[in-house]
Amino acid sequence: MTLKKFVLSSVLLAAGLLLHQISPNFIFGMKPDFLLLMMFVCLTFVEDYKFVFVIGVISGILTALTTTFPGGQIPNFIDKIITSQFVYIFMKIFNIKLDKSKGVIITTFLGTLVSGTVFLLLALIMVGLPASFAALYPTVILATCINSVGMVFTLKMLNRAIKYAH
């Protein structure tokens, strides 16, 4: 892992944190997780498994600090670690890189779905939910769609930036 990739990951996670902080709530304190989106982008150029774990932990801490879901700090932290592992393994199995847009978008869709489901299940077990699981799950689907569309725009911007950086 090069210093350039560390710096890029830091900038992407900071941008995701900012977007996560300013995005509006939808239902019962849930909102789209743009930090998760940036975590996925970081995972597309990671080769070292230790760095995947670090990205998951940092994303979990940052999301826990900015969550508006009642009692969502610990579920957010654990969810990001689990999701980073899932996404990394999925990308390695299917050899998905940043330049393979369809693969990254599919990974974003599945990763967000896993993240939302794990978060809701952990919140249900640990702190309880402000509404039923069935009532909250459509927000997971909505966040999945928002993140997938957001990834389309993010990939366009990143690929253009990479093109001009060389």
C-alpha positions as CSV (number, residue, x, y, z in Angstrom):
1,M,0.0,0.0,0.0
2,T,1.5,3.3,-1.1
3,L,1.4,6.6,0.7
4,K,-0.6,7.9,-2.3
5,K,-3.3,5.3,-1.7
6,F,-3.4,6.1,2.1
7,V,-3.8,9.8,1.4
8,L,-6.5,9.1,-1.3
9,S,-8.4,6.8,1.1
10,S,-8.2,9.5,3.9
11,V,-9.6,12.1,1.5
12,L,-12.3,9.9,0.3
13,L,-13.4,8.9,3.8
14,A,-13.4,12.5,4.9
15,A,-15.6,13.4,1.9
16,G,-17.9,10.5,2.8
17,L,-18.0,11.7,6.4
18,L,-19.0,15.2,5.3
19,L,-21.7,13.9,3.0
20,H,-22.9,11.6,5.7
21,Q,-23.1,14.4,8.2
22,I,-25.1,16.8,5.9
23,S,-27.4,14.3,4.3
24,P,-31.0,14.5,5.6
25,N,-32.8,11.8,7.6
26,F,-35.5,9.7,6.0
27,I,-37.4,7.6,8.4
28,F,-36.8,7.1,12.1
29,G,-33.3,8.7,12.0
30,M,-32.1,6.6,9.1
31,K,-30.3,8.2,6.1
32,P,-28.2,7.2,3.1
33,D,-24.7,6.3,4.2
34,F,-22.3,8.2,1.9
35,L,-19.4,7.2,4.0
36,L,-20.2,3.7,3.1
37,L,-20.1,4.6,-0.6
38,M,-16.6,6.1,-0.1
39,M,-15.5,3.1,1.9
40,F,-16.4,0.9,-1.2
41,V,-14.4,3.2,-3.4
42,C,-11.4,2.8,-1.1
43,L,-11.7,-0.9,-1.1
44,T,-11.5,-1.1,-4.9
45,F,-7.8,-0.2,-4.9
46,V,-6.7,-2.0,-1.8
47,E,-4.6,-5.1,-2.1
48,D,-3.6,-5.6,1.5
49,Y,-6.2,-7.3,3.8
50,K,-4.9,-5.4,6.9
51,F,-5.8,-2.1,5.2
52,V,-9.3,-3.4,4.5
53,F,-9.7,-4.0,8.2
54,V,-8.4,-0.5,9.0
55,I,-10.8,1.1,6.5
56,G,-13.7,-0.8,8.1
57,V,-12.7,0.2,11.6
58,I,-12.2,3.9,10.6
59,S,-15.5,4.0,8.7
60,G,-17.2,2.4,11.6
61,I,-15.9,5.0,14.0
62,L,-16.7,7.9,11.8
63,T,-20.2,6.6,11.1
64,A,-20.8,5.9,14.8
65,L,-19.8,9.5,15.6
66,T,-22.3,11.0,13.1
67,T,-25.2,8.6,13.4
68,T,-28.6,10.0,14.2
69,F,-30.2,6.6,14.8
70,P,-31.0,6.2,18.5
71,G,-28.3,3.9,20.0
72,G,-26.8,3.2,16.6
73,Q,-23.2,3.8,17.5
74,I,-22.1,0.2,18.2
75,P,-24.3,-1.4,15.5
76,N,-22.7,1.1,13.0
77,F,-19.2,0.3,14.1
78,I,-19.7,-3.5,13.8
79,D,-21.6,-3.2,10.6
80,K,-18.8,-1.3,8.8
81,I,-16.2,-4.0,9.8
82,I,-18.5,-6.8,8.6
83,T,-19.4,-5.0,5.4
84,S,-15.8,-4.1,4.5
85,Q,-14.9,-7.8,4.8
86,F,-17.8,-8.9,2.6
87,V,-17.1,-6.3,-0.1
88,Y,-13.3,-7.1,-0.1
89,I,-14.0,-10.8,-0.5
90,F,-16.7,-10.2,-3.2
91,M,-14.3,-7.9,-5.1
92,K,-11.5,-10.4,-4.9
93,I,-13.6,-13.4,-6.0
94,F,-15.0,-11.5,-9.1
95,N,-11.8,-9.5,-9.7
96,I,-13.6,-6.1,-9.5
97,K,-11.4,-3.0,-9.9
98,L,-12.2,0.7,-10.1
99,D,-12.2,0.7,-13.9
100,K,-14.9,-2.0,-14.1
101,S,-17.9,0.3,-13.5
102,K,-20.6,-2.3,-13.6
103,G,-18.9,-4.5,-11.1
104,V,-18.3,-1.7,-8.7
105,I,-22.0,-0.6,-9.0
106,I,-23.2,-4.2,-8.4
107,T,-20.8,-4.4,-5.4
108,T,-22.1,-1.1,-4.1
109,F,-25.7,-2.4,-4.3
110,L,-24.9,-5.7,-2.6
111,G,-22.6,-4.1,0.0
112,T,-25.2,-1.5,0.9
113,L,-27.8,-4.2,1.2
114,V,-25.6,-6.2,3.5
115,S,-24.6,-3.1,5.5
116,G,-28.2,-2.0,6.1
117,T,-29.4,-5.5,6.9
118,V,-26.6,-6.1,9.4
119,F,-27.1,-2.7,11.0
120,L,-30.8,-3.2,11.5
121,L,-30.3,-6.7,12.9
122,L,-27.6,-5.6,15.3
123,A,-29.7,-2.6,16.3
124,L,-32.7,-4.9,16.9
125,I,-30.6,-7.2,19.1
126,M,-28.6,-4.6,20.9
127,V,-30.8,-1.5,21.4
128,G,-34.1,-2.2,19.9
129,L,-35.7,-0.5,16.9
130,P,-37.9,2.6,17.0
131,A,-40.3,0.8,14.6
132,S,-40.6,-2.8,13.4
133,F,-37.9,-4.4,11.2
134,A,-40.4,-4.6,8.4
135,A,-41.2,-0.9,8.6
136,L,-37.5,0.1,8.6
137,Y,-36.3,-2.3,5.9
138,P,-37.6,-0.2,3.0
139,T,-35.2,2.5,4.0
140,V,-32.4,0.0,3.5
141,I,-33.7,-0.6,0.0
142,L,-33.9,3.2,-0.6
143,A,-30.4,3.7,0.7
144,T,-29.2,0.9,-1.5
145,C,-30.6,2.6,-4.6
146,I,-29.3,6.0,-3.6
147,N,-25.8,4.6,-3.0
148,S,-25.8,2.7,-6.3
149,V,-26.8,5.9,-8.2
150,G,-24.3,7.9,-6.2
151,M,-21.6,5.4,-7.2
152,V,-22.3,6.0,-10.9
153,F,-21.5,9.7,-10.4
154,T,-18.6,9.1,-8.0
155,L,-17.0,6.7,-10.6
156,K,-17.3,9.3,-13.3
157,M,-15.7,11.9,-11.2
158,L,-12.9,9.6,-10.0
159,N,-12.1,8.2,-13.4
160,R,-11.9,11.8,-14.8
161,A,-9.7,12.9,-11.9
162,I,-7.4,9.8,-12.4
163,K,-7.2,10.5,-16.2
164,Y,-6.1,14.1,-15.6
165,A,-3.7,13.2,-12.8
166,H,-1.6,11.1,-15.1
